[in-house]
Amino acid sequence: MRINGIKNINNAYKVNATDRISKVSKIKKEKDSLAISDVAKELQIAKKAVKNTPDIRYDKVNDIKKRMQSGSYDVTAKEVADKIIDRYFDKRR
């Protein structure tokens, strides 16, 4: 048995290739977009606020310095211990 029509196979390939090209060209091109969630926006605002806040609250520091120099700054050992315990457990959470 002899198979004729090798030219037809090549022709079929060409027809398929042109069909694929025409299908690809019909696909609509969409632009990329980016959406930032409300939580992320709020986080950005909070981050800026923290960045603009000074690390040292000089008004409090100066007040305590003045009270220490005048002798009116009185902190009990219990108050110090309570603060140490509070900070210890806050960091463990």
FENVENQUI-V9957 format. One line per field, one symbol per residue. psi: psi as a letter, one per 20 degrees, with the letter a starting at -180 (. if undefined). burial: I if it has 24 or more other ideal C-beta (glycine too) atoms within 12 Angstrom, else O. Layout:
psi->???
burial->???
This chain:
psi->ppprkhhhghhhghggghggghghhipppqqqqppprhghghhgghghghhipqhpnhggghghgghghijjooprhggggggggghghhhi.
burial->OOOOOOOOOOOOOOOOOOOOOOOOOOOOOOOOOOOOOOOOOOOOOOOOOOOOOOOOOOOOOOOOOOOOOOOOOOOOOOOOOOOOOOOOOOOOO
